[in-house]
Amino acid sequence: MSNQHDNLSRTNLPIPDRTRTGLITYDAKDPDTKFPPIEGKEMYFRYFRLIRRKLVLHVLLATLMLVPAASFVQEPLVFGVIGDSGLVTPGLLGVIREMKNYRNQRAKFDFVLMLGDNVYQDGIGPGLQKVFEEPFADLLKAGVEFYAALGNHDIRRGTDLQLNYPKWNMKGRHFYSFTKGDGLVEFFALDSTALSGEAKSLVMLEKARLDRQKAELERNGVTDQEKRELAKINAELGEDVEFINQQEAIDNEQLVWLNDALSASKARWKVVFLHHSIYSAATKFGGHGRQRSLLRLRSLLEPIFVNRGVDLVLAGHDHHYDRSTLQPTASPNRHRVQYVTAGASALLRVGVVSQKNTFTAKAVAGVNSFLVVRATTDAIQIEAIGGDGKTLDTFAVVKSTGKAKAAGAQTP
């Protein structure tokens, strides 16, 4: 019996390379390894059980391969988007009501992006409790998280307050990133006010005004009252200089960070959110679409977005909803980006929106609105919803040979 065992080829047996029989461990790739000294029928039962386990494993693997891919589709990542929400208006209250209805009746989004101008007019306003915590109380109680970007109305007085407000998750940072959906989407928040140079320009004008006042006081002689005024002016000038230096530092650091962070991202989708829209349909007089600061911002950001594979850019600043055609039309690497303007959560500016821009696919003015976004491995679907509950627009960005493209656009 044992001779018969010795003549068997060890490698012909359908068992793993390293197997525990309960007696000894042996190696199928080692020709010198002998079978365990098992005698009689027990030997055949042992081998039969090993073969049976092997067959069961193969059947399970084959079954898994035959299961439709849809059975393993990841649950969509759903989130909300609001822009320019920093004033409690009837329009904002309608938006919040419909956000709650959407969560209760359609899909429970767990977080919301805020696109800046979070508190009018100076970032502090009547206080975060009245502007945010009270109107959004039900969503906060339901566990919805908020991630904010700074807008031009948030800076100066409100910058530090907002950056360190725990409910907005900025954690002291002017720009930051975070990932959701087990690496499905990475979000990149920017301080576009610093990048646009808008804040610096406004402060430079203020500084020039203060310099003139100071010179006039010094020229006419200084009384005790004027000394106090001079001291106040000097303090404000010091703050202005410090603020300008801070904005320049943020400007320089942010672009380097953005390029590196996008390059290092392993996420399926890359979504940027910021305040200033670099493709806004508000190109008529009074809108921001043609402002020099916006064109400067586009020249700084668009090459990075295209070269580093950004799929979707969400912005506010102008108080309407619009989406662009994929930009740029002549992309150097064939990658193009979808831009959405969604700054109508609380305020409206109707007469500045043009439907004739070559880069505008759809624009809706005169309706307070918010977005709900659903992301899967194959597509990002964006729905614009009015404060009256009606759908303003629905479209999708899909992956095509690794690039983003708009598809399935609907305009109810």
RANORFEN-V84301 format. One record per run of one state. SS is the DSSP state (a for helix, b for strand, c for the rest). FROM is the first residue (numbers start at 1). TO is the last residue. If there is no record, write none. Layout:
SS;FROM;TO
SS;FROM;TO
//
This chain:
c;1;1
a;2;7
c;8;9
a;10;12
c;13;17
b;18;20
c;21;24
b;25;27
c;28;40
a;41;66
c;67;68
a;69;72
c;73;76
b;77;82
c;83;89
a;90;105
c;106;110
b;111;114
c;115;127
a;128;133
c;134;136
a;137;141
c;142;144
b;145;148
c;149;158
a;159;163
c;164;165
a;166;168
c;169;175
b;176;180
c;181;184
b;185;189
c;190;191
a;192;196
c;197;197
a;198;219
c;220;223
a;224;264
c;265;268
b;269;276
c;277;291
a;292;307
c;308;311
b;312;316
c;317;320
b;321;324
c;325;326
b;327;327
c;328;336
b;337;342
c;343;359
b;360;364
c;365;368
b;369;375
c;376;378
b;379;386
c;387;390
b;391;400
c;401;402
b;403;410
c;411;412
//
